[in-house]
């Protein structure tokens, strides 16, 4: 795992991931793909690409990475981890192997709510 930089303030150690309780039900209903697509349209999911550090994750891991990327970019606001009720905030690092689920720096990423261009699913 990467070593945190010195003299840099990170957001609290919180991650957003797919709720394991709902994972099985969600895959069949199509909500998982829709929510991953939404999260990645508003956050950087480049690491999920083929041959990248997170490219070999299973469907649940991919969803968790995407959900966390969105959650971090939106300043760890609780509502940014809802994803139609299938996301959950955790306090244990959700990183898997070489795939680092990052925590944003304080003052980075979170745009003012008035300027957010993404529209939530209803």
Backbone torsions as a table, in degrees:
resi	resn	phi	psi	omega
1	UNK	NA	146.5	177.9
2	UNK	-63.7	150.3	177.7
3	UNK	-90.9	131.9	179.4
4	UNK	-60.5	142.8	177.6
5	UNK	-69.8	148.3	177.2
6	UNK	-82.2	153.1	176.7
7	UNK	62.1	27.5	177.8
8	UNK	-126.0	133.9	-179.1
9	UNK	-96.8	120.1	179.0
10	UNK	-95.2	157.0	171.8
11	UNK	-67.1	167.3	178.5
12	UNK	-56.9	154.8	-179.9
13	UNK	-75.7	81.9	178.4
14	UNK	-135.8	142.6	179.6
15	UNK	-131.9	154.9	174.7
16	UNK	-109.5	134.6	178.4
17	UNK	-144.3	167.2	175.0
18	UNK	-64.1	129.6	178.5
19	UNK	-65.8	117.3	-177.5
20	UNK	-60.4	-25.0	179.6
21	UNK	-66.9	-35.2	-176.8
22	UNK	-98.1	-3.5	-173.0
23	UNK	-56.3	-47.0	-178.5
24	UNK	-64.5	-43.1	-179.8
25	UNK	-67.4	-35.6	-173.5
26	UNK	-71.0	-40.0	-176.8
27	UNK	-57.6	-41.3	-177.5
28	UNK	-70.0	-30.4	-175.4
29	UNK	-85.4	-6.7	179.8
30	UNK	83.6	-9.7	179.8
31	UNK	-63.9	-31.5	-177.5
32	UNK	-62.2	-52.8	-179.0
33	UNK	-61.3	-41.6	179.8
34	UNK	-61.7	-43.8	-178.4
35	UNK	-72.0	-35.8	175.7
36	UNK	-65.1	-44.2	177.9
37	UNK	-59.6	-43.1	178.2
38	UNK	-62.6	-49.1	-178.7
39	UNK	-59.2	-43.6	-177.9
40	UNK	-74.4	-18.2	175.9
41	UNK	-76.6	-16.2	-177.6
42	UNK	-115.8	-5.5	-178.1
43	UNK	-141.8	166.1	-177.7
44	UNK	-84.0	110.1	177.9
45	UNK	-110.4	23.6	-178.1
46	UNK	-53.6	-38.0	-177.2
47	UNK	-63.2	-13.9	179.3
48	UNK	-83.3	-6.6	-177.3
49	UNK	-66.9	159.3	179.4
50	UNK	-56.5	130.1	178.2
51	UNK	81.4	-2.5	179.3
52	UNK	-89.5	172.6	-173.2
53	UNK	-60.1	-24.1	-179.2
54	UNK	-117.1	12.3	-175.5
55	UNK	-69.7	-14.8	-177.1
56	UNK	-103.3	11.1	178.8
57	UNK	-68.1	150.9	173.2
58	UNK	-74.9	-179.4	-176.1
59	UNK	-59.7	-40.4	179.4
60	UNK	-67.4	-41.1	178.1
61	UNK	-65.7	-40.7	178.0
62	UNK	-62.4	-45.1	178.3
63	UNK	-61.7	-43.9	-179.3
64	UNK	-63.1	-41.8	178.3
65	UNK	-61.7	-47.3	-179.1
66	UNK	-62.6	-45.5	179.9
67	UNK	-60.6	-43.0	-179.4
68	UNK	-66.9	-40.2	178.9
69	UNK	-59.2	-45.2	178.8
70	UNK	-63.7	-46.4	-178.9
71	UNK	-59.6	-43.6	-179.2
72	UNK	-68.0	-44.2	-179.7
73	UNK	-61.7	-30.1	-179.7
74	UNK	-95.2	24.7	170.9
75	UNK	71.4	25.2	179.8
76	UNK	58.7	30.7	175.1
77	UNK	-70.1	130.9	-175.4
78	UNK	-50.2	-42.5	-178.2
79	UNK	-66.7	-17.0	178.9
80	UNK	-79.1	2.6	177.6
81	UNK	-121.3	24.7	-178.3
82	UNK	-84.7	-55.2	179.1
83	UNK	47.9	57.4	179.4
84	UNK	57.6	34.0	176.2
85	UNK	84.7	6.8	-176.8
86	UNK	-107.1	-0.7	176.1
87	UNK	-98.2	154.8	178.4
88	UNK	-145.4	138.9	176.2
89	UNK	-84.2	132.5	178.5
90	UNK	-124.3	158.8	-178.7
91	UNK	-110.6	6.8	176.8
92	UNK	-111.7	133.8	-176.6
93	UNK	-51.3	123.9	-177.2
94	UNK	-90.2	3.3	-179.6
95	UNK	-57.4	148.6	-178.4
96	UNK	-131.1	114.7	179.1
97	UNK	57.3	-126.5	-179.7
98	UNK	-79.7	-4.1	-177.6
99	UNK	-91.0	108.4	-177.3
100	UNK	-91.1	119.6	173.7
101	UNK	-88.9	103.1	-170.2
102	UNK	-77.1	160.4	169.8
103	UNK	-116.0	131.0	-177.0
104	UNK	-71.9	161.0	173.0
105	UNK	-78.3	152.3	174.5
106	UNK	-64.6	133.5	180.0
107	UNK	84.9	2.6	179.4
108	UNK	-113.4	148.1	170.2
109	UNK	79.5	-46.2	-171.1
110	UNK	-75.0	103.7	177.6
111	UNK	-73.1	159.9	174.4
112	UNK	-60.6	139.0	-176.2
113	UNK	-55.8	-32.3	-179.3
114	UNK	-67.4	-22.6	-177.3
115	UNK	-101.4	2.8	178.3
116	UNK	-67.7	126.2	-175.3
117	UNK	-96.6	-7.3	-179.3
118	UNK	-83.9	143.6	179.6
119	UNK	-111.3	129.4	-177.6
120	UNK	-71.1	148.8	172.8
121	UNK	-67.3	148.2	176.1
122	UNK	-110.0	NA	NA
